[in-house]
């Protein structure tokens, strides 16, 4: 997905949030704030974008989002359990109606047999539920991150609130 397509997807996601009278918080690890950047590039985004958390280190996940140390130790930062806790934490530490969280291995290093480069967990939470999806994206670091951003925006845009 090219930059112009990501920008269009962000505009569409913002339009959907505005129509549904929802506000968004993001909790980003492997994307380093890219989702929040795209969303806030849109004039008027303060009507539906509440805040973003860039929690690259395990310490920041614990301190800013309340991810449990034992969860990080047992499952690792790139796991369903951590993605779910990140999404819940983003809601708890914001005034948003919905949150999206991403954690993954963008590469080129850091992968393993069980969690190869391109493994990403994306979680979506609102006050009623939290769900997570495991994804695997092919390509180099930039491509993995770009696909993660696109997937997260699409997930938010489909959310019914």
Buried (B, 14 or more C-beta within 10 A) or exposed (E): BEEEEBEEBBBEBBEBBBEBEBBBBBBBBBBBBBBBBBBBEBEEBEEBBBBBBBBBEBEBBBEBBBBBEEBBEEBBBBBBBBBBBBBBBBBBBBEBBBBBBBBBBBBEEBBEEEBEBBBBBBBBBBEEEBBBBBBBBEBEBEBBBBBBBBBBBEBBBEBEE
